[in-house]
Amino acid sequence: MPHKLTRSFFDRSVHEVAPDLIGASFLFKGVGGVIVEVEAYHHTDPAAHSYRGETPRNAVMFGPPGFAYVYRSYGIHWCVNFVCEAKGSASAVLIRAIQPTQGLAAMRRRRGMDDERLLCAGPGRICEALAITIAHNGLPLDRAPFELRSRSEPVEVASGPRIGITKAADLPWRYVLKGSRYLSKPLRQPA
């Protein structure tokens, strides 16, 4: 039986939280679906926004776990992350893809497309489809407008290198629902 994910769920290593999010449901104002792809970013990781220390942009990562870290990527797309670990560790999980299950009409309208597979296949697409913006940065994940529930059944999680980064790109910190057709890109195995 799925249960609500509370902030304590996120108060663990980013490498425990990330694979445990695969198969969980993620809704924003009642719109969303099943998380099928995430990436872990640890504060010791050169690709993490927190690697060089706290800034106004990444300050949420240095706070307590269980909060949303929203930032703009390439000056175009919003991306949502879930802050993990103890306060000050500055680690987070980037939500890369979800399988849309609720509010499809709203997602199609916001994205201007009908292809269900592409509605939320990528972090920028997720935020556009769910209408998540910088206004939601720093909000708790266990309260409205967010709703997160544990997976309802066991799932098979696969891992491989992260994508869209140049630093520490070989680390197998991308976690996906094996066999999902809703991934942002196919999983490649480490070299």
C-alpha positions as CSV (number, residue, x, y, z in Angstrom):
1,M,0.0,0.0,0.0
2,P,1.6,3.3,-1.0
3,H,2.2,5.9,1.7
4,K,3.0,9.6,1.7
5,L,6.7,10.3,1.5
6,T,7.6,12.5,4.4
7,R,10.8,14.6,4.9
8,S,12.4,11.8,6.9
9,F,12.3,9.7,3.6
10,F,14.8,12.2,2.2
11,D,17.0,12.3,5.3
12,R,19.3,9.6,3.9
13,S,22.1,9.3,1.4
14,V,21.2,10.6,-2.0
15,H,22.4,7.2,-3.3
16,E,19.6,5.5,-1.2
17,V,16.9,8.0,-2.0
18,A,17.5,8.2,-5.8
19,P,16.8,4.5,-6.6
20,D,13.9,4.4,-4.0
21,L,12.2,7.2,-5.9
22,I,11.9,5.1,-9.0
23,G,8.2,3.9,-9.2
24,A,7.0,6.5,-6.7
25,S,4.2,8.8,-7.7
26,F,5.0,12.6,-8.0
27,L,2.1,15.0,-8.3
28,F,2.1,18.8,-8.4
29,K,-1.4,20.3,-7.8
30,G,-2.8,16.9,-8.8
31,V,-0.9,16.7,-12.1
32,G,1.9,14.2,-12.6
33,G,2.7,10.5,-12.6
34,V,5.2,7.8,-11.8
35,I,8.9,8.7,-11.5
36,V,10.8,6.6,-14.0
37,E,14.2,8.4,-14.2
38,V,16.3,10.4,-11.7
39,E,20.0,11.4,-11.2
40,A,21.8,11.7,-7.9
41,Y,24.1,14.7,-7.2
42,H,26.3,14.4,-4.1
43,H,28.0,17.5,-2.6
44,T,31.4,15.9,-3.3
45,D,30.5,15.5,-7.0
46,P,32.0,18.2,-9.4
47,A,28.8,18.1,-11.4
48,A,26.6,19.1,-8.3
49,H,25.5,22.7,-8.0
50,S,26.7,22.6,-4.4
51,Y,30.2,21.5,-5.2
52,R,31.8,25.0,-5.0
53,G,29.8,26.1,-2.0
54,E,26.6,27.9,-1.1
55,T,25.2,30.6,-3.4
56,P,21.8,32.4,-3.6
57,R,20.9,30.0,-6.4
58,N,21.6,26.7,-4.6
59,A,20.9,27.8,-1.0
60,V,18.0,25.3,-0.7
61,M,20.4,22.4,-1.2
62,F,22.2,23.5,2.0
63,G,19.0,23.4,4.1
64,P,17.1,20.5,5.5
65,P,16.1,17.5,3.4
66,G,12.7,17.1,1.9
67,F,12.5,20.4,0.1
68,A,12.3,21.3,-3.6
69,Y,15.3,22.8,-5.3
70,V,14.2,24.5,-8.6
71,Y,16.6,26.1,-10.9
72,R,16.8,27.3,-14.5
73,S,18.8,25.2,-16.9
74,Y,20.6,26.9,-19.8
75,G,18.5,30.0,-19.2
76,I,15.5,28.2,-20.7
77,H,14.0,25.3,-18.7
78,W,13.1,24.9,-15.0
79,C,14.3,21.7,-13.3
80,V,13.1,20.3,-10.0
81,N,15.3,18.4,-7.6
82,F,14.6,16.9,-4.2
83,V,17.0,17.8,-1.4
84,C,18.5,14.8,0.5
85,E,20.7,14.0,3.5
86,A,21.3,15.9,6.6
87,K,21.2,19.7,6.7
88,G,24.3,21.2,5.1
89,S,25.3,18.2,3.0
90,A,23.8,19.8,-0.1
91,S,22.9,16.7,-2.1
92,A,19.9,16.4,-4.3
93,V,18.0,14.1,-6.7
94,L,17.2,15.6,-10.2
95,I,13.8,14.3,-11.4
96,R,14.5,13.5,-15.1
97,A,11.4,11.7,-16.3
98,I,7.9,10.6,-15.2
99,Q,5.3,8.5,-16.8
100,P,2.2,10.8,-17.0
101,T,-0.8,9.3,-15.3
102,Q,-2.9,12.2,-13.9
103,G,-3.9,15.5,-15.5
104,L,-2.9,14.6,-19.0
105,A,-5.1,17.2,-20.6
106,A,-3.4,20.0,-18.6
107,M,0.0,18.6,-19.5
108,R,-0.8,18.4,-23.2
109,R,-2.1,22.0,-23.1
110,R,1.0,23.3,-21.3
111,R,3.4,21.4,-23.5
112,G,1.4,22.0,-26.8
113,M,1.6,18.4,-27.8
114,D,-0.3,15.1,-27.7
115,D,2.5,12.6,-27.5
116,E,2.1,11.1,-24.0
117,R,5.6,9.6,-24.1
118,L,7.3,13.0,-24.6
119,L,5.1,15.0,-22.1
120,C,7.5,14.5,-19.2
121,A,10.6,12.8,-20.8
122,G,13.2,15.3,-19.5
123,P,13.6,17.6,-16.5
124,G,12.5,20.7,-18.4
125,R,9.5,19.0,-19.9
126,I,8.4,17.8,-16.5
127,C,8.4,21.3,-15.0
128,E,6.6,22.7,-18.1
129,A,4.0,20.0,-18.0
130,L,3.4,20.3,-14.2
131,A,3.8,24.1,-14.2
132,I,6.7,24.1,-11.7
133,T,8.7,27.3,-11.6
134,I,11.2,29.2,-9.4
135,A,8.2,30.2,-7.3
136,H,8.2,26.7,-5.9
137,N,11.9,26.7,-5.0
138,G,12.3,25.9,-1.3
139,L,8.8,24.4,-0.7
140,P,8.4,21.3,1.4
141,L,7.8,18.1,-0.6
142,D,5.4,16.6,2.0
143,R,2.8,19.4,1.6
144,A,0.6,20.9,-1.1
145,P,1.2,21.7,-3.9
146,F,3.5,18.7,-3.9
147,E,2.3,15.1,-3.3
148,L,4.7,12.2,-3.2
149,R,3.7,8.6,-2.6
150,S,5.9,5.5,-2.3
151,R,5.8,2.9,-5.0
152,S,2.9,0.5,-4.9
153,E,4.8,-2.6,-6.0
154,P,8.4,-3.7,-6.4
155,V,10.2,-2.4,-9.5
156,E,13.4,-3.2,-11.3
157,V,15.8,-0.3,-11.2
158,A,18.8,0.0,-13.5
159,S,21.6,2.5,-13.3
160,G,24.2,4.0,-15.6
161,P,26.1,7.2,-16.4
162,R,24.3,10.6,-16.0
163,I,23.5,12.6,-19.1
164,G,23.9,16.2,-20.2
165,I,26.9,16.9,-18.0
166,T,30.7,17.0,-18.7
167,K,32.1,16.7,-15.1
168,A,32.0,13.2,-13.4
169,A,29.9,12.0,-16.4
170,D,31.1,8.4,-16.0
171,L,29.6,7.9,-12.5
172,P,26.6,5.5,-12.7
173,W,24.3,7.8,-10.7
174,R,21.4,7.8,-13.2
175,Y,18.6,5.5,-12.0
176,V,15.8,4.4,-14.3
177,L,12.8,2.1,-14.3
178,K,14.0,-0.8,-16.4
179,G,12.1,-1.1,-19.6
180,S,10.2,2.1,-19.3
181,R,9.3,3.8,-22.6
182,Y,9.1,7.2,-20.8
183,L,12.8,7.8,-20.2
184,S,14.4,11.0,-21.5
185,K,17.1,9.0,-23.3
186,P,18.0,5.3,-23.4
187,L,20.3,4.1,-20.6
188,R,23.8,3.6,-21.6
189,Q,26.2,1.4,-19.6
190,P,29.4,2.8,-18.1
191,A,32.5,2.6,-20.4
